[in-house]
Amino acid sequence: MKIFAMLAAAVCSLIPAAACADAFSDKLEGTWLSVRQFEDRPRTAVSFKGSKVRLENIYTQPVTVEYKVTEKNKDGFTVYFEYTHKVKRGNGRIIDSRDIYELFYHEEEGRPILSEQVIEYDGRGLIIMGEYLRKENFIDNFESRLKHELNSKKPVPTVME
């Protein structure tokens, strides 16, 4: 009987986690567009459905991978996913390349934003490389307050003055 009780307790402990996963996927559901467009290339699109994310206009073909929520705090949560693909080097050698994405979901004035986070090794630390807005709330060249705050920090001088 103890085994049944332990099994029931384990199952019950997973139910809130499943409910949280649904809450995150509800917030992410839909298509997000990059606020910056490079030259005449099509704008990058990231689409969430269930536990999967589809990347368009990044690679030669659209890619669908699973994502997970890795960090949660009062300001938002981080969506993590990676994609491994073959890349041909200049010397003709083909290697595996792994691209890792960390998108921070946050809201400003009720507007949901996905910010692509990277670490800058010039002393600034965490910065925002790009941002995505929902297709229905899209504003070209939008910049969040978070991006402005993080990216406006001065780099650490490399030599003493």
Disulfide bonds with the S-S distance in Angstrom:
none
